[in-house]
Every structure is written in structure tokens, then in C-alpha cells.
Amino acid sequence: YETVGRARNDPHRGLATMLQAGYLRGLRQAERDAGEMGMELGVQVSPVIYQQDHQTELALLLLLLSGNLDSIAESVIAAMVTAFADSVRTGEPLSGALRNVRTAVDKVGNKRTAAMTATAIVGAFAAAQLARYAQLGIRSVGAVPEFQWVTAEKPCPRCARLAAADNGRGRGIYTLEQARGFIPVHPFCRCRWSPVGI
């Protein structure tokens, strides 16, 4: 999986680097959380990310992201063809047709790619937290919901539901197995996990 071994022309090289950075931040957050609980950490983050289970997790995240990117590419192509065909059908000059195609690419490709990228980074962060918590013997986590705005007093409604759900352990408390795949809750989600106990 390592990005170092990827060819410079590999289209997934940038995605791999981005996911690895998000994953590394999640590992660091998990270790900060564990340290705040008074836990002895042993091996620190740098060598931890190269352990096989973390490399496997990163490879799976990249595979999911690559599939999403392929879906976006298909949507962009379809939007471009539709925009160009509509322009030809209505008699637009070539400059107008090209402008319509650019607008279609911006609408479909750029917005969806931005949402996909931000969401993937949060997903990598959350996956890393859960994986590192498991290594450290932490078995339960609590959802820390995002707030709609930096100054908001209430979390986003979808994230609030995650933090309010009772899975038999208390409100917003999940086993590591239950927690997998919940975060990100939605595109641009900024939720994270926090350890509850050992």
C-alpha cells in the first residue's frame, strides 16, 4: 500500500497520500486520547502505521475511494455529453457549448469530488482511531458529534442521533465492532470517536 512504492503516474497516488495522512492523524488522536486516560502506549504512531493490519485497512479505504472516484468520473462524462448534446440541439455556438460543458463538469465533478475527499479523510481518521483503540485494549467508544457551525451550540441532527443512540451500553456508547462504518455520518462530517473505557 505504501505511497512511496507507487508510480508517479498512478492516478491513485494522490488519493493514497491523502488517506494515509488522514489515517495518521487518527492514529495520533487515538494515542492522545489513550494518554489522557493514563494508558502506557508502548510503540508510537510512526512504526504503528506500517503494521500489517493498518496497511490492510488503508488499502481497503483506498479501494472504496477509488470506486467512488470511478463513479464520479462516469457521472462527469454523462453530464458533459448531455451538456454538449443539448447545446448542439439548441444551436449554441461552439464557445457556448464548451462553456456549458465546463459548467456541467464544475457542478457534477468538482462538488462531488470535494465531498468525497472530505468524507474519505474523516473515514480514514475514524478507522485509524478504532484500529488503534483495539490495539491498546480499549473496547468501547463514544461518538463526539460535529457542530453545524464552529460557534453552534447544537450538533448537526444526523450526528446528534449517532451520539444519542443507546446500544445497550449507554447513550452514544458503542463497542468497536458497532462503531465501524458509522463515521462519517454524512458528506463533510467532522465527527470522531472518543474512548470510553478498557
Contacts in CASP RR format, 6 or more apart in sequence:
PFRMAT RR
TARGET T0000
AUTHOR 0000-0000-0000
METHOD contacts of the structure
MODEL  1
YETVGRARNDPHRGLATMLQAGYLRGLRQAERDAGEMGMELGVQVSPVIY
QQDHQTELALLLLLLSGNLDSIAESVIAAMVTAFADSVRTGEPLSGALRN
VRTAVDKVGNKRTAAMTATAIVGAFAAAQLARYAQLGIRSVGAVPEFQWV
TAEKPCPRCARLAAADNGRGRGIYTLEQARGFIPVHPFCRCRWSPVGI
1 16 0 8 1.000
1 55 0 8 1.000
1 56 0 8 1.000
1 58 0 8 1.000
1 59 0 8 1.000
1 62 0 8 1.000
2 50 0 8 1.000
2 55 0 8 1.000
3 13 0 8 1.000
3 14 0 8 1.000
3 16 0 8 1.000
3 17 0 8 1.000
3 20 0 8 1.000
6 12 0 8 1.000
6 13 0 8 1.000
6 16 0 8 1.000
7 13 0 8 1.000
12 62 0 8 1.000
12 66 0 8 1.000
15 62 0 8 1.000
15 65 0 8 1.000
15 66 0 8 1.000
15 69 0 8 1.000
15 120 0 8 1.000
16 58 0 8 1.000
16 62 0 8 1.000
18 117 0 8 1.000
18 120 0 8 1.000
18 121 0 8 1.000
19 58 0 8 1.000
19 61 0 8 1.000
19 62 0 8 1.000
19 65 0 8 1.000
19 120 0 8 1.000
19 121 0 8 1.000
19 124 0 8 1.000
20 49 0 8 1.000
20 58 0 8 1.000
20 124 0 8 1.000
21 121 0 8 1.000
22 121 0 8 1.000
22 124 0 8 1.000
22 125 0 8 1.000
22 128 0 8 1.000
23 49 0 8 1.000
23 54 0 8 1.000
23 57 0 8 1.000
23 58 0 8 1.000
23 61 0 8 1.000
23 124 0 8 1.000
23 125 0 8 1.000
23 127 0 8 1.000
23 128 0 8 1.000
24 45 0 8 1.000
24 49 0 8 1.000
24 128 0 8 1.000
25 125 0 8 1.000
25 128 0 8 1.000
26 124 0 8 1.000
26 125 0 8 1.000
26 126 0 8 1.000
26 128 0 8 1.000
26 129 0 8 1.000
26 132 0 8 1.000
27 45 0 8 1.000
27 48 0 8 1.000
27 49 0 8 1.000
27 54 0 8 1.000
27 128 0 8 1.000
27 129 0 8 1.000
27 131 0 8 1.000
27 132 0 8 1.000
28 45 0 8 1.000
29 125 0 8 1.000
29 128 0 8 1.000
29 129 0 8 1.000
29 192 0 8 1.000
30 128 0 8 1.000
30 129 0 8 1.000
30 132 0 8 1.000
30 133 0 8 1.000
30 136 0 8 1.000
30 195 0 8 1.000
31 41 0 8 1.000
31 44 0 8 1.000
31 45 0 8 1.000
31 132 0 8 1.000
33 129 0 8 1.000
33 133 0 8 1.000
33 194 0 8 1.000
33 195 0 8 1.000
34 41 0 8 1.000
34 132 0 8 1.000
34 133 0 8 1.000
34 136 0 8 1.000
34 138 0 8 1.000
34 195 0 8 1.000
35 41 0 8 1.000
37 138 0 8 1.000
37 195 0 8 1.000
37 197 0 8 1.000
37 198 0 8 1.000
39 136 0 8 1.000
39 198 0 8 1.000
41 136 0 8 1.000
48 54 0 8 1.000
48 132 0 8 1.000
48 135 0 8 1.000
49 55 0 8 1.000
53 131 0 8 1.000
53 135 0 8 1.000
54 128 0 8 1.000
54 131 0 8 1.000
57 127 0 8 1.000
57 128 0 8 1.000
57 131 0 8 1.000
58 124 0 8 1.000
61 120 0 8 1.000
61 123 0 8 1.000
61 124 0 8 1.000
61 127 0 8 1.000
64 120 0 8 1.000
65 116 0 8 1.000
65 120 0 8 1.000
68 116 0 8 1.000
68 120 0 8 1.000
69 113 0 8 1.000
69 116 0 8 1.000
72 108 0 8 1.000
72 109 0 8 1.000
72 112 0 8 1.000
72 113 0 8 1.000
72 116 0 8 1.000
75 108 0 8 1.000
75 109 0 8 1.000
75 112 0 8 1.000
76 104 0 8 1.000
76 105 0 8 1.000
76 108 0 8 1.000
76 109 0 8 1.000
79 104 0 8 1.000
79 105 0 8 1.000
79 107 0 8 1.000
79 108 0 8 1.000
79 109 0 8 1.000
80 101 0 8 1.000
80 104 0 8 1.000
80 105 0 8 1.000
82 104 0 8 1.000
83 97 0 8 1.000
83 100 0 8 1.000
83 101 0 8 1.000
83 103 0 8 1.000
83 104 0 8 1.000
84 97 0 8 1.000
84 100 0 8 1.000
84 101 0 8 1.000
86 100 0 8 1.000
87 96 0 8 1.000
87 97 0 8 1.000
87 100 0 8 1.000
87 101 0 8 1.000
88 97 0 8 1.000
92 100 0 8 1.000
115 187 0 8 1.000
115 188 0 8 1.000
116 187 0 8 1.000
118 187 0 8 1.000
118 188 0 8 1.000
119 184 0 8 1.000
119 186 0 8 1.000
119 187 0 8 1.000
119 188 0 8 1.000
119 189 0 8 1.000
122 183 0 8 1.000
122 184 0 8 1.000
122 189 0 8 1.000
122 190 0 8 1.000
122 191 0 8 1.000
122 192 0 8 1.000
123 181 0 8 1.000
123 183 0 8 1.000
123 184 0 8 1.000
125 192 0 8 1.000
126 179 0 8 1.000
126 181 0 8 1.000
126 182 0 8 1.000
126 183 0 8 1.000
126 184 0 8 1.000
126 191 0 8 1.000
126 192 0 8 1.000
126 193 0 8 1.000
127 180 0 8 1.000
127 181 0 8 1.000
129 141 0 8 1.000
129 192 0 8 1.000
129 193 0 8 1.000
130 141 0 8 1.000
130 176 0 8 1.000
130 179 0 8 1.000
130 180 0 8 1.000
130 193 0 8 1.000
133 139 0 8 1.000
133 141 0 8 1.000
133 176 0 8 1.000
133 193 0 8 1.000
133 195 0 8 1.000
134 176 0 8 1.000
137 198 0 8 1.000
138 176 0 8 1.000
138 195 0 8 1.000
138 196 0 8 1.000
138 197 0 8 1.000
138 198 0 8 1.000
139 175 0 8 1.000
139 176 0 8 1.000
139 197 0 8 1.000
139 198 0 8 1.000
140 169 0 8 1.000
140 173 0 8 1.000
140 174 0 8 1.000
140 175 0 8 1.000
140 176 0 8 1.000
140 195 0 8 1.000
140 196 0 8 1.000
140 197 0 8 1.000
141 173 0 8 1.000
141 174 0 8 1.000
141 176 0 8 1.000
141 179 0 8 1.000
141 193 0 8 1.000
141 194 0 8 1.000
141 195 0 8 1.000
141 196 0 8 1.000
142 163 0 8 1.000
142 172 0 8 1.000
142 173 0 8 1.000
142 174 0 8 1.000
142 179 0 8 1.000
142 193 0 8 1.000
142 194 0 8 1.000
142 195 0 8 1.000
142 196 0 8 1.000
143 159 0 8 1.000
143 162 0 8 1.000
143 163 0 8 1.000
143 172 0 8 1.000
143 174 0 8 1.000
143 179 0 8 1.000
143 182 0 8 1.000
143 183 0 8 1.000
143 191 0 8 1.000
143 193 0 8 1.000
143 194 0 8 1.000
144 163 0 8 1.000
144 191 0 8 1.000
144 192 0 8 1.000
144 193 0 8 1.000
144 194 0 8 1.000
145 155 0 8 1.000
145 156 0 8 1.000
145 159 0 8 1.000
145 160 0 8 1.000
145 162 0 8 1.000
145 163 0 8 1.000
145 191 0 8 1.000
146 155 0 8 1.000
146 156 0 8 1.000
146 159 0 8 1.000
146 189 0 8 1.000
146 190 0 8 1.000
146 191 0 8 1.000
147 153 0 8 1.000
147 154 0 8 1.000
147 155 0 8 1.000
147 156 0 8 1.000
148 154 0 8 1.000
148 155 0 8 1.000
148 156 0 8 1.000
154 160 0 8 1.000
155 163 0 8 1.000
156 185 0 8 1.000
156 186 0 8 1.000
156 189 0 8 1.000
158 185 0 8 1.000
158 186 0 8 1.000
159 185 0 8 1.000
159 186 0 8 1.000
159 189 0 8 1.000
159 191 0 8 1.000
162 172 0 8 1.000
162 182 0 8 1.000
162 183 0 8 1.000
162 185 0 8 1.000
162 191 0 8 1.000
163 171 0 8 1.000
163 172 0 8 1.000
164 171 0 8 1.000
164 172 0 8 1.000
165 171 0 8 1.000
165 172 0 8 1.000
166 172 0 8 1.000
166 173 0 8 1.000
167 173 0 8 1.000
167 174 0 8 1.000
167 175 0 8 1.000
167 178 0 8 1.000
169 175 0 8 1.000
169 196 0 8 1.000
173 196 0 8 1.000
174 182 0 8 1.000
179 193 0 8 1.000
183 189 0 8 1.000
183 191 0 8 1.000
183 192 0 8 1.000
183 193 0 8 1.000
184 191 0 8 1.000
185 191 0 8 1.000
END
